[in-house]
Amino acid sequence: MAAAGGGRRTVNMLEAKTHLSRLVEAIETGAATEVVIARNGRPVARLIALPGPERPRRLGVARGQFTVPDSIDSANPLIAELFEQA
């Protein structure tokens, strides 16, 4: 049932129906990189792993990379003037 060296494996339709959960497990664990399902000896479908989920962005990843000035919330005359002109 296992693929040699984590490679490609071909199974017939009956075997795929009977052992679907094992075939999926082989893909998940890397025991097989893909499973080709054949009907009457002719390949008709391919079972492969989906790419893993993207890693979520971590908050604080830029900690220590820059500093926020103490006056960030204070009024800036230039900004105020630009808003008044708009």
C-alpha positions as CSV (number, residue, x, y, z in Angstrom):
1,M,0.0,0.0,0.0
2,A,2.9,2.4,0.7
3,A,4.7,4.2,-2.1
4,A,8.3,3.5,-2.5
5,G,10.3,6.4,-1.1
6,G,7.5,8.9,-0.9
7,G,7.0,9.0,-4.7
8,R,4.0,8.5,-7.0
9,R,1.7,5.7,-6.5
10,T,-1.0,4.4,-9.0
11,V,-4.1,2.5,-7.7
12,N,-7.2,1.2,-9.4
13,M,-10.7,2.6,-8.7
14,L,-11.7,-0.2,-6.4
15,E,-8.5,0.2,-4.3
16,A,-9.1,3.9,-4.1
17,K,-12.7,3.5,-2.9
18,T,-11.7,0.8,-0.4
19,H,-8.6,2.5,1.0
20,L,-9.3,6.3,0.5
21,S,-8.5,7.2,4.1
22,R,-5.2,5.3,3.9
23,L,-4.3,7.0,0.6
24,V,-5.0,10.4,2.1
25,E,-3.0,9.6,5.2
26,A,0.0,8.6,2.9
27,I,-0.2,12.0,1.2
28,E,-0.5,13.8,4.6
29,T,2.5,12.0,6.1
30,G,4.6,12.3,3.0
31,A,4.7,8.5,2.5
32,A,3.5,9.3,-1.1
33,T,3.7,12.6,-2.9
34,E,0.8,11.8,-5.2
35,V,-1.6,9.0,-5.9
36,V,-2.9,8.4,-9.4
37,I,-6.3,6.8,-9.6
38,A,-6.8,4.6,-12.7
39,R,-10.0,3.3,-14.3
40,N,-9.5,0.2,-16.5
41,G,-5.7,0.8,-16.4
42,R,-6.1,4.4,-17.6
43,P,-5.1,7.3,-15.2
44,V,-8.1,9.5,-14.6
45,A,-7.5,11.4,-11.4
46,R,-4.6,12.5,-9.1
47,L,-4.6,12.9,-5.4
48,I,-2.0,15.4,-4.1
49,A,-1.5,17.4,-1.0
50,L,-2.7,21.0,-0.8
51,P,-0.2,23.6,0.1
52,G,0.0,24.4,3.8
53,P,-1.8,27.4,5.2
54,E,0.1,30.7,5.2
55,R,1.6,31.5,8.5
56,P,-0.3,34.3,10.2
57,R,1.5,37.6,10.7
58,R,3.0,37.9,14.1
59,L,2.3,41.0,16.1
60,G,5.4,42.7,17.3
61,V,7.6,41.3,14.6
62,A,9.2,44.7,14.0
63,R,9.8,45.4,17.7
64,G,13.0,47.3,18.2
65,Q,13.3,48.1,14.5
66,F,12.2,51.7,14.9
67,T,11.2,54.2,17.5
68,V,8.0,56.2,17.8
69,P,8.6,59.9,18.8
70,D,7.0,61.1,22.0
71,S,5.3,63.9,20.0
72,I,3.5,61.6,17.6
73,D,0.0,62.7,18.8
74,S,0.9,66.4,19.2
75,A,-0.4,68.9,16.6
76,N,1.7,69.5,13.5
77,P,1.2,73.0,12.1
78,L,2.1,71.9,8.5
79,I,-0.4,69.1,8.5
80,A,-3.1,71.3,10.0
81,E,-2.4,73.9,7.3
82,L,-2.7,71.3,4.5
83,F,-6.0,70.2,5.9
84,E,-7.3,73.7,6.0
85,Q,-6.3,74.3,2.4
86,A,-8.1,71.2,1.1
